[in-house]
Amino acid sequence: MMRSNMKPGKIVKKYKLGNQEIIFRYPKMSDIKDLLELINNLVKEKVYIGSQQKKTLKEEKHWLENTLTEIKNREKVHLVVEVNGKIMGNTDIKKSRMAAEQHTGTFGIMIRREIRGTGISERLFKAIEKEAKKVLKIKIIKLTAFTANKRASAFYKKQGFRTVGRIKNGLKYYGRYADEIIMVKYL
Ligand SMILES: CC(C)(COP(=O)(O)OP(=O)(O)OC[C@H]1O[C@@H](n2cnc3c(N)ncnc32)[C@H](O)[C@@H]1OP(=O)(O)O)[C@@H](O)C(=O)NCCC(=O)NCCS
């Protein structure tokens, strides 16, 4: 069976948007500074994501090393978005570890404000979904989000997810309880 190579930095899509060159590719260790800037930019914006505190270089390095290992082991697919050479977003789908759940994976996405509403997120979702089918061979994508993150849930709905549940106070947003929604997409 042909197995796709999972080399760090592998490009899966490249296109032009006006005068910008957009690249979707797997991450590599030398992305560390850009990825640290990305997460800390979103933390600063106080978007509705799990990370609510700035990361240190050491923490980010640990996370990236882990991510590269998971990609190599085909436990995760992960793409970064480069716009004219700068990382402006990322997305991943992680296969569940439990034997009974290995046909499912958990999805996450974050895009810097400057490139929201440009259609990049939709193309990025299609690309990560395709990687997940090919590499992880999963059948169901799951996600959870802050109920208050209306932009994200509208985006997920447009990508074919449907809401299957809600957990009252399932999350915390800067120390306060917040409601969580659970969405799924069958591939
Ligand atoms: C979630 C995210 C990836 C979506 O990407 P995006 O480029 O912003 O999404 P799009 O603009 O393609 O789609 C969002 C949709 O929600 C709509 N929308 C925008 N603000 C909205 C709001 N306050 N309430 C309801 N819908 C809203 C948009 O109009 C758009 O729908 P349309 O295409 O039919 O007009 C991106 O906003 C992001 O990364 N946000 C910050 C991090 C984050 O929240 N990640 C998700 C964590 S669960």
The ligand as a Tripos MOL2 file, in Angstrom:
@<TRIPOS>MOLECULE
LIG
   48    50     1     0     0
SMALL
NO_CHARGES

@<TRIPOS>ATOM
      1 C1        -13.3730   30.1920   13.6850 C.3       1 LIG1
      2 C2        -12.5830   30.6680   12.4790 C.3       1 LIG1
      3 C3        -11.5670   29.6080   12.0590 C.3       1 LIG1
      4 C4        -13.5580   30.8580   11.2920 C.3       1 LIG1
      5 O1        -12.8670   31.3610   10.1850 O.3       1 LIG1
      6 P1        -13.3880   32.7090    9.4710 P.3       1 LIG1
      7 O2        -12.5120   33.0140    8.3350 O.co2     1 LIG1
      8 O3        -13.5420   33.7400   10.5230 O.co2     1 LIG1
      9 O4        -14.8040   32.1660    8.9980 O.3       1 LIG1
     10 P2        -15.7240   32.6910    7.8240 P.3       1 LIG1
     11 O5        -15.6660   34.1810    7.7550 O.co2     1 LIG1
     12 O6        -15.4480   31.8990    6.6020 O.co2     1 LIG1
     13 O7        -17.1510   32.1900    8.3440 O.3       1 LIG1
     14 C5        -17.7180   32.6890    9.5110 C.3       1 LIG1
     15 C6        -19.2190   32.8530    9.3010 C.3       1 LIG1
     16 O8        -19.8080   33.3420   10.4920 O.3       1 LIG1
     17 C7        -20.4610   34.5610   10.2360 C.3       1 LIG1
     18 N1        -20.3070   35.3950   11.4300 N.ar      1 LIG1
     19 C8        -19.3500   36.3130   11.6840 C.ar      1 LIG1
     20 N2        -19.5290   36.8440   12.8920 N.ar      1 LIG1
     21 C9        -20.6360   36.2560   13.4240 C.ar      1 LIG1
     22 C10       -21.3380   36.3760   14.6380 C.ar      1 LIG1
     23 N3        -20.9440   37.2380   15.5900 N.pl3     1 LIG1
     24 N4        -22.4350   35.6100   14.8290 N.ar      1 LIG1
     25 C11       -22.8510   34.7420   13.8940 C.ar      1 LIG1
     26 N5        -22.2130   34.5670   12.7130 N.ar      1 LIG1
     27 C12       -21.1230   35.3260   12.4850 C.ar      1 LIG1
     28 C13       -19.8160   35.1190    9.0170 C.3       1 LIG1
     29 O9        -20.6560   36.0320    8.3570 O.3       1 LIG1
     30 C14       -19.5460   33.8680    8.2220 C.3       1 LIG1
     31 O10       -20.6890   33.3830    7.5550 O.3       1 LIG1
     32 P3        -20.9270   33.6810    5.9790 P.3       1 LIG1
     33 O11       -19.7400   33.1290    5.2500 O.co2     1 LIG1
     34 O12       -22.1780   32.9350    5.6720 O.co2     1 LIG1
     35 O13       -21.0360   35.1520    5.8550 O.co2     1 LIG1
     36 C15       -11.8480   32.0080   12.7800 C.3       1 LIG1
     37 O14       -12.7920   33.0340   12.9740 O.3       1 LIG1
     38 C16       -10.9080   31.9510   13.9670 C.2       1 LIG1
     39 O15        -9.8500   31.3470   13.9080 O.2       1 LIG1
     40 N6        -11.2660   32.6160   15.0770 N.am      1 LIG1
     41 C17       -10.4120   32.7490   16.2320 C.3       1 LIG1
     42 C18       -10.0720   31.4300   16.9100 C.3       1 LIG1
     43 C19       -11.2880   30.5890   17.1530 C.2       1 LIG1
     44 O16       -12.3090   31.0490   17.6170 O.2       1 LIG1
     45 N7        -11.1390   29.3020   16.8290 N.am      1 LIG1
     46 C20       -12.1950   28.3350   17.0110 C.3       1 LIG1
     47 C21       -12.1590   27.7930   18.3790 C.3       1 LIG1
     48 S1        -13.4710   26.5930   18.6270 S.3       1 LIG1
@<TRIPOS>BOND
     1     1     2 1
     2     2     3 1
     3     2     4 1
     4     2    36 1
     5     4     5 1
     6     5     6 1
     7     6     7 2
     8     6     8 1
     9     6     9 1
    10     9    10 1
    11    10    11 2
    12    10    12 1
    13    10    13 1
    14    13    14 1
    15    14    15 1
    16    15    16 1
    17    15    30 1
    18    16    17 1
    19    17    18 1
    20    17    28 1
    21    18    19 ar
    22    18    27 ar
    23    19    20 ar
    24    20    21 ar
    25    21    22 ar
    26    21    27 ar
    27    22    23 1
    28    22    24 ar
    29    24    25 ar
    30    25    26 ar
    31    26    27 ar
    32    28    29 1
    33    28    30 1
    34    30    31 1
    35    31    32 1
    36    32    33 2
    37    32    34 1
    38    32    35 1
    39    36    37 1
    40    36    38 1
    41    38    39 2
    42    38    40 1
    43    40    41 1
    44    41    42 1
    45    42    43 1
    46    43    44 2
    47    43    45 1
    48    45    46 1
    49    46    47 1
    50    47    48 1
@<TRIPOS>SUBSTRUCTURE
     1 LIG1         1 GROUP 0 **** ****
